[in-house]
């Protein structure tokens, strides 16, 4: 049994776990099973657009296993593809606030909107658990171990305009 599925809502009582709006009876919904609180698993439900954007891998798995027709499937897949790119690491993104500290120099990454490098890092007290970590673009090469592959990978995973790309390339040299 898969950990995700698409089905028609049996009643109108379920709510989307992302937007918190109700899911109408007979509306297609995405279900993702969670084992966080129950060893048998509990289903969490999402509107298709919400679920596609939140968990692209589970959405695509559910789409391939669903037998019926999904209205607007191409737009949903496009949204899932965009969302999947946001989860790639390493990548460069604008900082949503000025609160994160750089893993390299421990200074705040300021101001809001400044470009930062997002890398995957292990959580110190839990082996195997990873979370995103943030670096100033200028600190990134000093922090990572393999700079040749890193430069190409971080640029390939990032959605930057021409001006941002020129700034990043100058700082990554």
C-alpha positions as CSV (number, residue, x, y, z in Angstrom):
1,X,0.0,0.0,0.0
2,X,1.3,3.4,-0.9
3,X,1.7,6.3,1.5
4,X,-0.4,8.6,-0.7
5,X,-3.6,8.4,-2.7
6,X,-6.1,10.5,-4.6
7,X,-9.7,9.9,-4.0
8,X,-13.1,11.6,-4.0
9,X,-14.0,13.0,-0.6
10,X,-16.6,10.7,1.0
11,X,-18.2,13.5,3.0
12,X,-17.8,17.3,3.2
13,X,-16.2,17.1,6.7
14,X,-12.5,16.9,5.9
15,X,-10.3,20.0,5.8
16,X,-7.2,20.6,3.9
17,X,-4.2,20.5,6.2
18,X,-2.4,23.3,4.2
19,X,-5.1,26.0,3.6
20,X,-7.5,24.8,6.4
21,X,-10.5,25.2,4.0
22,X,-13.1,22.5,3.8
23,X,-12.9,19.8,1.1
24,X,-16.3,19.4,-0.5
25,X,-18.0,16.0,-0.9
26,X,-17.0,14.2,-4.1
27,X,-14.1,16.7,-4.7
28,X,-10.8,15.0,-5.5
29,X,-8.3,15.2,-2.6
30,X,-4.8,14.0,-1.9
31,X,-4.3,11.8,1.1
32,X,-0.8,11.3,2.7
33,X,-0.4,8.8,5.5
34,X,1.5,9.9,8.6
35,X,2.9,7.6,11.2
36,X,3.7,10.4,13.6
37,X,1.0,9.8,16.2
38,X,-0.2,6.3,15.3
39,X,1.7,3.2,14.4
40,X,-1.1,2.2,12.0
41,X,-0.9,5.6,10.3
42,X,-3.4,8.4,9.9
43,X,-4.4,10.1,6.7
44,X,-4.1,13.8,6.2
45,X,-6.0,15.4,3.4
46,X,-5.2,18.2,1.0
47,X,-6.9,19.9,-1.9
48,X,-5.0,18.7,-5.0
49,X,-3.3,22.1,-5.7
50,X,-2.3,22.4,-2.0
51,X,-0.9,18.9,-1.8
52,X,0.9,19.1,-5.2
53,X,2.7,22.2,-4.0
54,X,3.4,21.0,-0.5
55,X,4.6,17.4,-1.3
56,X,5.3,16.9,-5.0
57,X,6.8,13.4,-4.6
58,X,3.7,12.1,-2.9
59,X,1.4,13.8,-5.3
60,X,3.2,12.3,-8.3
61,X,3.0,8.8,-6.7
62,X,-0.7,9.2,-6.1
63,X,-1.3,10.5,-9.7
64,X,0.3,7.4,-11.2
65,X,-1.8,5.1,-9.0
66,X,-5.1,6.9,-9.6
67,X,-7.4,5.3,-12.2
68,X,-9.7,8.2,-12.9
69,X,-9.3,11.5,-14.8
70,X,-7.9,14.5,-12.9
71,X,-9.1,17.9,-14.2
72,X,-6.2,20.3,-14.7
73,X,-3.5,17.6,-14.3
74,X,-0.9,19.5,-16.4
75,X,-1.2,22.7,-14.3
76,X,-1.0,20.6,-11.1
77,X,2.1,18.8,-12.3
78,X,3.6,22.1,-13.3
79,X,3.0,23.5,-9.7
80,X,4.4,20.3,-8.2
81,X,7.5,20.7,-10.4
82,X,8.0,24.3,-9.2
83,X,7.5,23.2,-5.6
84,X,10.0,20.3,-6.0
85,X,12.7,22.8,-7.1
86,X,12.2,24.8,-3.9
87,X,13.2,21.7,-2.0
88,X,16.5,21.1,-3.9
89,X,19.7,21.7,-1.9
90,X,22.1,23.3,-2.3
91,X,20.3,26.3,-3.8
92,X,20.4,30.1,-3.7
93,X,17.3,32.0,-2.6
94,X,16.3,35.4,-1.2
95,X,16.2,35.5,2.6
96,X,12.6,35.8,3.7
97,X,13.8,37.7,6.8
98,X,17.0,38.9,8.3
99,X,16.9,36.4,11.2
100,X,18.9,33.4,10.0
101,X,22.6,33.2,10.9
102,X,25.3,32.1,8.5
103,X,26.8,28.6,9.3
104,X,30.2,29.9,8.1
105,X,30.7,33.2,9.9
106,X,27.8,33.2,12.4
107,X,26.7,36.7,11.3
108,X,23.0,37.4,10.5
109,X,22.1,37.1,6.8
110,X,20.7,40.6,6.3
111,X,18.7,42.4,5.0
112,X,15.5,40.7,4.1
113,X,15.8,39.7,0.4
114,X,19.6,39.2,0.5
115,X,20.7,36.2,-1.4
116,X,21.7,33.2,0.7
117,X,22.8,29.6,0.0
118,X,20.7,26.9,1.4
119,X,22.5,23.7,2.3
120,X,21.5,20.4,3.9
121,X,23.0,19.9,7.4
122,X,22.7,17.3,10.0
123,X,21.0,18.2,13.3
124,X,23.7,17.9,16.0
125,X,21.7,15.9,18.6
126,X,19.8,13.6,16.1
127,X,22.0,11.5,13.7
128,X,20.5,11.0,10.3
129,X,18.1,14.0,10.7
130,X,18.8,16.9,8.4
131,X,17.5,20.4,8.1
132,X,18.3,23.3,5.9
133,X,21.3,25.5,6.9
134,X,22.1,29.0,5.5
135,X,25.2,30.7,4.3
136,X,26.2,34.0,2.9
137,X,27.0,33.5,-0.7
138,X,30.6,34.7,0.0
139,X,31.0,32.2,2.9
140,X,29.7,29.2,1.0
141,X,32.9,28.0,-0.7
142,X,34.8,28.2,2.6
143,X,32.1,26.1,4.3
144,X,31.6,23.2,1.7
145,X,34.2,20.6,1.0
146,X,33.9,20.1,-2.8
147,X,33.8,23.5,-4.5
148,X,33.9,22.4,-8.2
149,X,30.7,20.3,-8.0
150,X,29.1,22.7,-5.5
151,X,29.3,25.7,-7.8
152,X,27.6,23.9,-10.7
153,X,25.0,22.3,-8.5
154,X,24.0,25.4,-6.6
155,X,23.6,27.4,-9.8
156,X,21.6,24.6,-11.5
157,X,19.2,24.3,-8.5
158,X,18.6,28.1,-8.2
159,X,16.1,30.3,-10.0
160,X,18.0,33.5,-10.4
161,X,17.5,36.4,-12.8
162,X,20.5,37.7,-14.8
163,X,21.5,40.4,-12.3
164,X,21.4,37.9,-9.4
165,X,23.3,35.4,-11.4
166,X,26.1,37.8,-12.2
167,X,26.3,38.8,-8.5
168,X,26.5,35.2,-7.3
169,X,29.1,34.2,-9.9
170,X,31.3,37.1,-8.8
171,X,31.0,36.1,-5.1
172,X,31.5,32.3,-5.8
173,X,34.9,32.8,-7.4
